[in-house]
Amino acid sequence: MPRALALSPHLDDAAFSCGGTLAALAQAGWEVTIATAFTRSVSNPSGFALACQLDKGLPAEVDYMALRRAEDTEACARLGAQPLWLDFPEAPHRGYADARALFGPPQEADAILPPLSHAVAALMANPPDLLLASQAIGGHVDHVRLVEAVQAVLPAALPVLWWTDFPYSARPLRESVQPFAAAMEAWPERSIPGDAAARLAACAAYATQLGFQFGGEDGLRRALEAAGPAERFRERGAMPPLRVAA
């Protein structure tokens, strides 16, 4: 059975950006794993980290990341994938104190890259047949750090589909921020019309994010319809037979 590994910065990015492709791979007989980097529960959040929780209507005492991991379990089930959670804290817990910092350049004091690279390398020790990963469109520092980690340890022969980060790709201001554009432009573009219904169902499982990102589930549906059924990638290396419509 061929294996696909999606490396997601947050608990929703893979489903939002390429859930239809992941579902189509699973339906075609692939073993699909979604490994998410920044999933650590942090007790007694404060400052910007707490604000990120409160602005989604969640009280301070709720374990926000435990709730998100439960959503991810359901989303992966709807895609036919297996979840895998790496135990790293999100940027607001690493000294990024506001939204401007979150979308600014990585801070010198942010020491996450070496352990993150080590964890990604461990996943590559038994390399999948296909890797799917973020292009970091939008410039969120967690996306940037994960791309840096992947680039640091990526086996030369491993084929990669670098996904177009949604919903940032649907927002002109954020879509224009592409910190890895020069590297990505070396690879041809590819569109895959995946399972749009499965993508919508999986994205809808991330209930804590829908109001903040889309104004609710109806907004999610409209945003996905506007984006269209085809998911866009940069294709690195010789692709294995995907056995999905392309």
N, C-alpha and C positions, 0 to 999 in steps of 0.2 A: 504494500500500500504506500503510495507516495505521501510525503509529509510536507505541509506548508506551515510556516511559523510567521505570525504577524507580531511585530514588536511595536506596541502601542505606548505612547507616553502616559496617557491618562486612561481611566476607566470609562471609555466611550469613543476614543479617537479612531480606533480601528473600525468599529461598527459604523460610525458616522461617515468615514472616508471611503471604506471599501467593503462594507458589510455584504453588499450584493455579490461581489466576487468571492468572498470567503464562503458564503452560503452555496454558491454555484460549485466551488471546489469540493465542499463537503458532499454535495449531492452527486458529484461525479466520482466519488469514492476516495477522496483524499482524506487523510487525517489532518485536521486543522487545529492548531493551538494559537490562542491569542495570549501573549505574554505582555503584561502591563508593568511598566517600570515603577511609577510613583503611586504607591498604594498604601503606604504605612499609616496606621492610626497613630495620632499624636494626642496624648492626654492634655487636658486643660489648655486648649489653643487660646491665643491672645492676639491682639493687634490685627493686622491685615488678614492673618490666617483665620481668626475668629470672624471677621467681617465677611469673608468669603463664604462662611457657613451661614451666618445670620441672614445675609441678603437672599438666601434661597428659602427662607422661612423655617430654618431648623434651629431649635434652641441650642444653647451652648453646651448642655450636658449630653447631647446626642453624639455617638461615635460616628462622625460623618463618613469616614472612609469604610467603616464596617457596613454602613448602609449602601455605599457605592459598590462595594465588593458583592453584596447580595444582588444588586441590580445587574452587575456584570455577569454573575452566574446565570441569571435568567436570559440576558441578552445572548450569551454564548450558546445556551441551549436552543434558542430560536434560530441561530445560525448553523447549528450542528457542529460547533467548535468546543474545545476544552479551554477553560481559563487557567492561566498561570500568573501568579502575582509575585513580583519582585518587591522586596521590602525597603523601598526608598521613600523619603518624605518629599512632598510636593514643594515647589519653590517658595510659597509663603512661609514655610517652616524652615527655610534655609537662608533667611535674611532678606528676601525680596519683599519690601515693605509697602508697596502700592502697585497699582495696575501699570503705571509707567515703568517701574522697574521690571515687572513681569514680562513686558514686551521690549525691554531694552537689552543691551549686550550682557552676556554672562558676567557676574561680578567676580572680581579677583578672589574674594574670600569664599566663593562657592567651591567646595572641595569634592563635589559629587562625582566628577568625571572619572577619576581612577577606579573607585569601587564600582561604578556603573559599567565601565568598560570591562572590568573583570567579570561581572555578572553576565554581560552579553557574550563575552568570550566563552564562558562556561556553557552557555546555550549552544554555541557554535561547535563545541567539542564533538558533538554528534550532529553534524550539519543537516538541516532539512534539505529537501529537494528544491524548495522555493522559499525565499524570504520576502515578506512584504513589510515596508517600513515607511515612515513619514519623510516628506521633503522639508518639513518645518516651515511651510508656507504660513505666513502670519507672524512668525518670529517669536512665538511663546518660548521662553527660556527653557522650559522642560523639554519641548520638542527639539530645540537646538542642541541641548546637552545629549539627548538620546541619539540624534544623528551623528554627533561627534563621536560618541561611544561606538556606534556601529561602524563608522568609517575607520576607527582605530583598529578594529579587530576583524573586519570583514574578510573572509577567505576569498582569494582572488577568483576562484572558479564558481563561487556560489551565485546563481542567478537571483536578481532582486527586482521586484516591482516596487518602485518608490511611489507611494500614493500622494495624490493631491489633497491636502488637508482641508476637510470640510468641517464646520461651516466657514472657516476663514477664507476659503477660495471663493465664496459667494459674497464677500464683503470687500468692495473695491479698495478701501484704505488698507485693510489687512492683506488682501491678496497681492498687493504690490510689494509687500515685504517678503523677500525670498532670499534668506542669507546664504543658501547653498545653490543659487541659480547657476553660477558658472560650472559647478560640478555636474548638476543635473542636466544642463543643456548638452552635455557630451553624449547623453543617452537618448535614443528615439522615444517619441511619445507612443503610447498605446492606450486604446480605449477598450474596455471590456463591459458589455451589457450584462451585468450580473442579475441576480434575483432581487428585483426592486421591492417586492412585497416582503421578503425576508429581511432586507435592510431596514425597511420602515418598522417592522415588528421589533427588530433588535434595538434600533435607536429609541423606540418608544419605551423600552424597558428601563432606560435611564431617567426615571421620573424626576429625580432631584434636579436635573439639568434642563428640562424642557422649558420651564417658565423663563429661566434666566437666558437661555440661548435663543429660544424661538417664540416665546410668549405662550407656550402650551403645545399640546400634541397637534392641534390643527395647524399651528404655525410650522411645526416640524414637517408635517405632510406637504404643506405648500412649498416649503424650502426645498425638499427633496424633489418634488415635481418640477420645480423651476430649474433645478440642477440637471434634470434628465436622468434616464436609467443607466447611461454609460458612465462608468467610473474611469477616471483618467490617471495614468501612471507614466513614469519614466522607466524604461525597461533596460536593465543592465545585465549583460551576459546572455548566454544561450539558454533560452527558456525550455523547460521540459514541456512535453505535450500537456496542456492544461485541461483538455477535454471539456472545455466550456465554450459557449459561443463567443466569438471575438471578431 
